[in-house]
Amino acid sequence: MTVVELIERKRNGGRLSAGELRALMQAYADGSIPDYQMSAFAMAVYFRGMDDEEIEALTAAMLHSGRTLELGHLKLPRVDKHSTGGVGDKVSLILAPLVGACGVAVPMMSGRGLGHTGGTLDKLESIPGFRTRLSLEETAAQLESLGVAMIGQTQEIAPADRKFYALRDATATVEAIPLIAASIMSKKLAEGLTGLVLDVKTGAGAFMPKLDDALRLAKTMIALGERRGCPTVALLTDMDSPLGEACGNALEVEESVHCLRGEGPADLRAVTLALAAEMLLVVGVATDATDARARAEHALQSGAALDKFRALVQAQGGHPGVVDNPVAILPRAPIRERVVAGRAGIVQRVEPRTIGRAIIALGGGRSKVDDEVDPAVGIVLHVRPGASVARGQSVATIHARDPETRQVAEEALRQAIVLGDEAPARRPLISHRVTVRGVEELPFGGAS
């Protein structure tokens, strides 16, 4: 069977066998299949989809294209979290040390920012000296000694996925649910986890803006985890506006440190604690939801999570002073300028994709995989949807490298922050909990 025949079959709505998908991904990983043919395959999947067996087979093909993290010798349960991405989403920086401080091993594998969304690795690397490129052996050793590691996808883990993901981003096929699910789960299953929690974003700034699509993605990934013996749960969280106030790599690290001190924006704290509680529940460390929440809050309030973050930074070569004085340690942009409201009113929207594009214009994000990122630039928001503002009141602060990019960011902000005369409809910050048993709609817990 030739590659052309496989592409043609999928284009026409047919299905591929596990053996065909395994051979296809292995051949692409080793360079036997050119990018243009895999682009055609990705587009065929984008339009025609895959059934459950095909998604399972594609996940397995990516997973087994490389090595896995062997952690069976650890006495602690092992849990990770994956977010489907958003603007201002710095939850991982707080969550990994927080859950690690609760006596659970957290092998957190993250990605870089691409498109309008930020990336955990770029945020961590804004800390001077911080190394995210650990080998599997280094990661295993650090988990044994410290209980937490925050790394990027290594050369050894799911190389077929690493190559295919870059291609999908360049061919407008990222949003295909089968491809998203297989990509995420192949990496997570390679970590040797005993539990996984998914943060599936919905709203204007999410890759899956529609609720039905987000639920379908969550159910697909949960099924993949459960079939591989990894208990998996998902929370659907709001990305109709940025999470927290800081948007931009170093600025988000600073806000994360504030949150680890028990401060920081209420929405960021709420999402982090909810995910932490789920992580403790899914691996059986907590007896019930109340116990899980109490353990997570204690780790935050006692300073244990902050101490774990300091140890994590030091273990991975970063400057530990970032915990005590982030302003002095993190890179700072030379231009910091407020943007004020041109009229009085009520904030209707803070459009996350426009904010994300403004950060790219400042130099703090990527349009292409190989773009350099300026860690110092970004935007700090001073208003949320529903807030009343007076004419001339500060709505945001731009952190820029030069006047030209500052001007572009200001123009984007004036489009992103929309004022009106009536209060907007409130959105739940965490709307649904999804498990293998079904979907639970959660009671309203706050506005985004």
C-alpha positions in Angstrom: 0.0 0.0 0.0 1.5 3.4 -1.0 1.3 6.6 0.9 -0.8 8.1 -1.9 -3.3 5.3 -1.5 -3.6 5.9 2.2 -4.1 9.6 1.7 -6.7 9.0 -1.0 -8.6 6.6 1.2 -8.7 9.0 4.1 -9.6 11.9 1.8 -12.6 9.8 0.6 -13.8 9.1 4.2 -12.3 5.6 4.6 -10.4 4.4 7.6 -6.8 3.3 8.1 -5.7 0.2 10.1 -3.4 0.3 13.1 -0.6 -1.2 11.1 -1.0 1.4 8.3 -0.9 4.3 10.8 2.1 2.9 12.6 4.0 2.5 9.3 3.0 5.9 8.1 4.2 7.7 11.3 7.4 5.7 11.5 8.2 6.5 7.9 7.5 10.2 8.4 9.7 10.3 11.6 12.6 8.7 9.8 12.3 11.0 6.7 11.0 8.4 4.2 7.8 10.5 3.6 8.1 14.1 2.5 6.3 17.0 4.3 4.0 17.6 1.3 2.4 14.1 1.6 2.0 14.4 5.3 0.4 17.8 4.8 -2.2 16.1 2.5 -2.8 13.4 5.1 -3.3 16.0 7.9 -5.7 18.0 5.8 -7.7 14.8 4.9 -8.0 14.0 8.6 -9.0 17.6 9.3 -12.0 17.3 7.0 -12.8 13.6 7.3 -11.9 12.9 11.0 -11.0 9.5 12.5 -13.0 7.0 14.5 -12.0 5.9 18.0 -9.9 3.0 16.9 -7.9 5.1 14.4 -7.3 7.8 17.1 -6.1 5.1 19.5 -3.8 3.6 16.8 -2.4 7.1 15.8 -1.7 7.8 19.5 0.1 4.5 19.9 2.1 5.0 16.7 3.3 8.4 18.0 4.0 7.1 21.5 6.0 4.1 20.3 8.0 6.1 17.8 10.5 7.0 20.6 11.4 6.2 24.3 9.3 6.6 27.4 10.1 8.0 30.8 10.6 5.0 33.1 9.4 6.0 36.6 8.1 2.7 38.0 10.9 2.8 40.7 9.4 5.9 42.3 7.4 5.3 45.5 5.2 8.4 44.9 2.2 8.5 42.6 2.9 10.4 39.3 0.6 13.0 37.9 0.7 15.7 35.2 -1.6 18.4 33.9 -2.0 19.5 30.3 -3.7 22.8 29.1 -5.0 23.1 25.6 -3.5 26.6 25.6 -4.5 30.3 26.1 -3.4 33.8 26.8 -2.0 34.6 30.2 -2.2 30.9 31.2 0.7 30.5 33.6 -1.0 27.9 35.8 1.7 25.3 35.2 4.3 27.4 36.9 2.3 27.4 40.1 0.6 24.0 39.8 3.7 21.8 39.4 5.5 22.9 42.7 2.1 23.2 44.5 1.2 19.5 43.8 4.8 18.5 44.3 4.6 20.0 47.8 1.7 17.7 48.5 3.8 14.5 48.2 3.1 13.7 44.6 5.7 13.3 41.8 5.0 15.8 38.9 6.9 15.1 35.7 5.5 18.1 33.8 6.3 18.2 30.1 5.3 21.4 28.5 5.6 23.3 25.1 6.5 26.6 23.7 4.3 29.4 22.6 3.0 29.4 19.1 0.4 31.5 17.4 -1.7 33.6 19.9 -1.0 31.3 22.9 1.9 31.4 25.3 4.2 28.5 26.2 5.4 27.3 29.6 8.9 26.7 28.4 9.3 30.2 27.2 8.1 31.5 30.6 10.5 29.3 32.5 13.4 30.3 30.3 12.9 34.0 31.1 14.4 33.0 34.5 18.1 33.5 34.0 19.9 30.1 33.7 16.7 27.9 33.8 17.2 24.7 31.8 14.2 23.1 30.3 16.2 20.6 28.1 16.8 17.8 30.5 17.5 14.2 29.3 15.1 11.4 30.4 17.8 10.3 32.9 18.2 13.7 34.4 14.4 14.1 34.7 14.1 10.7 36.4 16.9 11.6 38.9 15.3 15.0 39.7 11.9 13.5 40.2 13.5 11.0 42.7 15.3 13.7 44.6 12.8 16.6 44.4 9.5 15.2 43.2 9.0 17.7 40.4 10.6 18.5 37.0 9.4 20.9 34.3 10.8 20.0 30.9 10.2 20.2 27.2 9.6 17.4 24.8 12.9 15.6 24.5 14.4 14.2 21.3 13.6 10.8 22.6 9.9 11.2 23.4 7.3 10.8 20.6 9.6 12.1 17.7 6.9 11.4 15.2 4.6 13.8 17.1 7.2 16.5 17.4 7.8 16.5 13.7 4.1 16.2 12.8 3.0 19.0 15.2 5.3 21.5 13.5 3.9 20.5 10.1 0.3 20.8 11.3 1.0 24.3 12.6 2.3 25.4 9.2 -0.6 23.8 7.3 -3.6 25.1 9.4 -4.5 21.7 10.6 -3.9 22.2 14.4 -7.5 22.3 15.3 -8.4 18.7 14.2 -9.7 16.9 17.3 -8.1 13.5 16.4 -4.8 15.1 15.8 -4.9 17.3 18.9 -5.9 14.3 21.1 -3.2 11.9 19.7 -0.5 14.6 19.9 -1.3 15.5 23.6 -1.8 12.0 24.8 1.2 10.4 23.1 3.4 12.7 25.0 1.6 12.4 28.3 1.4 8.6 28.1 5.2 8.6 27.5 5.7 10.1 31.0 4.8 6.9 32.9 2.0 8.6 34.8 -0.5 7.1 37.3 -2.9 10.0 36.7 -3.5 12.9 34.3 -5.6 16.1 34.6 -6.6 18.1 31.5 -7.4 21.8 31.4 -9.5 22.1 28.2 -10.1 25.8 27.3 -13.3 27.1 25.8 -14.2 30.6 24.6 -12.8 33.1 22.1 -9.1 32.5 23.0 -9.2 28.7 22.9 -8.3 26.4 20.1 -11.8 24.9 20.7 -14.0 27.9 21.2 -17.3 26.0 21.1 -18.4 24.1 24.1 -19.5 21.0 22.2 -16.1 20.7 20.5 -14.2 21.2 23.8 -16.3 18.5 25.4 -15.7 16.1 22.5 -11.9 16.7 22.8 -12.0 16.1 26.5 -13.9 12.9 26.1 -11.6 11.7 23.4 -8.4 12.3 25.5 -10.0 10.8 28.6 -10.8 7.6 26.7 -7.2 7.4 25.4 -5.8 7.7 28.9 -8.2 5.3 30.5 -7.6 2.6 27.8 -3.9 2.9 28.6 -4.4 2.5 32.3 -3.9 6.2 33.1 -6.9 7.6 35.0 -7.8 10.9 33.4 -10.1 13.7 34.2 -10.8 17.1 32.5 -12.0 20.5 33.7 -13.4 22.9 31.1 -12.1 26.4 31.9 -12.9 29.8 30.4 -10.6 31.4 27.9 -13.0 34.1 26.7 -10.5 36.6 28.2 -6.9 36.3 29.4 -6.3 34.4 32.6 -4.9 36.6 35.3 -3.5 40.0 34.6 0.0 39.5 33.2 0.5 38.4 29.6 4.1 37.9 28.5 6.8 35.6 29.6 8.8 37.3 32.5 5.6 39.2 33.5 3.8 35.9 33.9 6.6 34.4 36.0 6.4 37.4 38.3 2.6 37.0 38.7 3.1 33.2 39.3 5.5 34.0 42.2 2.9 36.3 43.7 0.3 33.5 43.4 2.7 31.1 45.1 3.0 33.6 48.0 -0.8 33.4 48.4 -1.4 36.7 46.4 -2.2 37.2 42.7 -5.5 37.4 40.7 -8.5 35.6 42.0 -9.2 33.8 38.7 -5.7 32.4 38.4 -5.8 31.2 42.0 -9.2 29.6 41.5 -8.2 27.6 38.3 -4.9 26.5 39.9 -6.5 25.2 43.1 -9.2 23.4 41.2 -6.7 21.6 39.0 -4.5 20.9 41.9 -7.4 19.2 43.8 -8.2 17.1 40.7 -4.5 16.0 40.5 -4.5 14.9 44.1 -7.8 13.1 43.6 -7.0 11.3 40.4 -3.9 9.5 42.0 -5.7 8.8 45.3 -3.7 11.0 47.6 -6.8 12.8 48.8 -9.9 11.0 50.1 -12.4 13.4 48.6 -12.8 16.8 47.0 -12.9 18.6 50.3 -9.7 16.9 51.5 -8.0 17.6 48.1 -8.9 21.2 48.2 -7.7 21.6 51.8 -4.3 20.0 51.0 -3.8 22.2 48.0 -4.7 25.4 49.9 -2.4 24.4 52.8 0.5 23.9 50.4 0.0 27.4 49.1 -0.7 29.2 52.4 2.1 27.4 54.4 4.8 28.4 51.9 5.5 24.8 51.0 4.6 25.4 47.3 6.8 28.5 47.2 9.7 26.6 48.7 9.2 23.8 46.2 9.4 26.3 43.3 12.6 27.8 44.7 14.1 24.3 44.8 12.9 23.5 41.3 14.4 26.7 39.9 17.7 26.0 41.6 17.7 22.3 40.5 17.3 23.3 36.9 20.0 25.9 36.9 17.8 29.0 37.4 18.5 32.0 39.6 16.7 31.2 42.9 16.5 34.9 43.7 13.5 35.1 41.4 11.4 33.8 44.2 12.4 36.6 46.6 12.7 39.5 44.2 11.4 38.7 40.7 11.6 42.3 39.6 15.3 42.4 40.3 16.1 39.1 38.6 13.7 38.9 35.6 14.4 40.8 32.4 12.6 44.1 32.1 11.5 46.0 29.1 12.9 49.6 28.8 9.5 51.1 27.9 6.6 50.8 30.3 3.5 52.9 29.4 -0.1 52.9 30.5 -3.1 52.8 28.2 -6.1 54.7 29.4 -9.8 54.4 28.6 -11.0 56.9 26.0 -14.5 57.0 27.5 -16.3 55.9 30.7 -18.2 52.6 30.6 -18.3 49.0 31.5 -15.8 46.5 30.1 -17.7 44.2 27.7 -14.8 42.1 26.5 -11.1 41.7 26.7 -10.4 39.8 23.5 -7.6 37.2 24.2 -6.6 36.5 20.6 -6.0 40.2 20.0 -4.0 40.5 23.2 -2.0 37.4 22.0 -1.3 39.0 18.6 -0.2 42.2 20.4 2.4 40.3 22.4 3.7 38.7 19.2 4.0 42.2 17.7 6.0 43.3 20.8 8.3 40.4 20.2 7.1 38.2 23.0 5.6 35.4 21.0 6.1 33.4 17.8 4.6 33.5 14.3 6.9 30.6 13.3 8.6 27.8 15.2 12.1 29.3 14.9 11.2 32.9 15.9 13.2 34.4 18.8 11.2 35.5 21.8 11.8 38.6 23.9 11.1 37.5 27.5 10.8 41.0 28.9 7.9 42.4 26.8 4.2 42.0 27.3 1.0 43.5 28.7 -0.4 43.8 32.2 -4.2 44.2 32.2 -5.9 46.3 34.9 -9.5 45.6 34.0 -11.7 42.5 33.5 -15.1 42.1 31.8 -17.8 43.7 34.0 -15.5 46.3 35.5 -16.6 49.9 35.5 -14.0 52.4 34.2 -13.8 56.2 34.1 -12.5 58.2 31.2 -8.8 58.5 31.5 -8.5 55.5 33.9 -5.6 53.1 33.2 -6.8 49.8 31.6 -3.4 48.2 30.8 0.3 48.7 30.9 2.5 47.9 27.9 6.0 46.6 28.4 7.9 47.3 25.1 11.3 47.2 23.6 10.9 50.2 21.3 8.3 52.9 20.5 7.2 51.3 17.2 6.1 48.0 18.8 4.6 49.9 21.7 2.4 51.8 19.3 1.2 48.6 17.6 0.4 47.0 20.9 -1.6 50.1 22.0 -3.7 49.9 18.8 -4.3 46.2 19.4 -5.3 46.9 23.1 -7.8 49.5 22.0 -9.5 46.9 19.8 -9.3 44.2 22.4 -10.8 46.1 25.4 -14.3 46.9 24.4 -16.4 49.3 26.5 -20.2 49.6 26.6 -23.0 50.8 28.8 -24.4 47.6 30.2 -22.9 44.8 32.2 -22.0 41.8 30.1 -23.3 38.3 30.7 -21.1 36.5 33.3 -19.3 33.3 32.2 -18.4 30.5 34.5 -14.7 30.2 35.1 -14.9 26.4 35.4 -17.9 25.1 33.6 -17.7 21.3 33.4 -15.9 18.3 35.0 -15.5 15.4 32.6 -14.5 11.8 33.6 -14.9 8.4 32.1 -18.3 8.2 33.8 -19.7 11.3 32.1 -20.0 15.1 32.1 -20.9 17.1 35.2 -21.9 20.7 34.8 -20.5 22.7 37.7 -22.3 25.3 39.7 -21.3 28.9 38.9 -18.0 29.6 40.6 -17.0 33.0 39.4 -16.6 35.1 36.3 -13.7 35.2 34.0 
